[in-house]
């Protein structure tokens, strides 16, 4: 069984005939076959060279190589720029059937993949760059395919869940707790948590805490905001609570984090 690099949202994979690749639920997936032929058990379809298929985050997919094959995997969450590019698509929430639609791969996509391959071969690995490349892929899709083709291709994307995802992000700066977010979105506490876990594949409490820690760290290290301004912008009741949060979730006080980050950049320069 082939294993993937979990850090790579765009992964180039070679499969020998008969080899199986298992893709877990939890992320949206596009399987693009460059060479060869693969069989996807969940949809019971064969994907030939220069074709691609989409599977939503709800699905666990087993890919079996019918012959020696080269494939490219795109794995992305609703937080990725690829979904932000696709979200204006008028994807219907009605599902006429569960068929997986295959899309022919245009030559411009193959050219785009060559640039990604160059980065990989030179070990240029950066999460920001990877997200930019996903966004670029989204713009290419919207430029070279008709809208009805993309609507069919992404028909199994749970669009109602995407709307839920976007609402969570829009209210996030205004809230301090799961309860407040549930109330803002007109859910009961238990109903919100159930829906949240289905969409985000984790608990609302853990996700909000981790997301807040990431945003706080970025504001401390990448802005000139005072620590008091950062504390206020993230709705901490007091500076003491802000300090306690940073110690618990980031390992240091806000001032220590900022000093260490500045010293690190001075050394690098």
Secondary structure, DSSP 8 states (H G I E B T S, - for coil): -B---TT-SEEEEEE-TT-EEEE-TTSEEEEEEEEEEEEETTTTEEEETTEEEEE-TT--EEEEEEEEEEEEEEEE-TTSHHHHHHTTS---S--S-----EEE--HHHHHHHHHHHHHHHTT---HHHHHHHHHHHHHHHHHHS-HHHHHHHTTTS-HHHHHHHHHHHHHHTT-SSHHHHHHHTT--HHHHHHHHHHHHSS-HHHHHHHHHHHHHHHHHHH----HHHHHHHTT-SSHHHHHHHHHHHHSS-HHHHHHHHHHHHHHH-
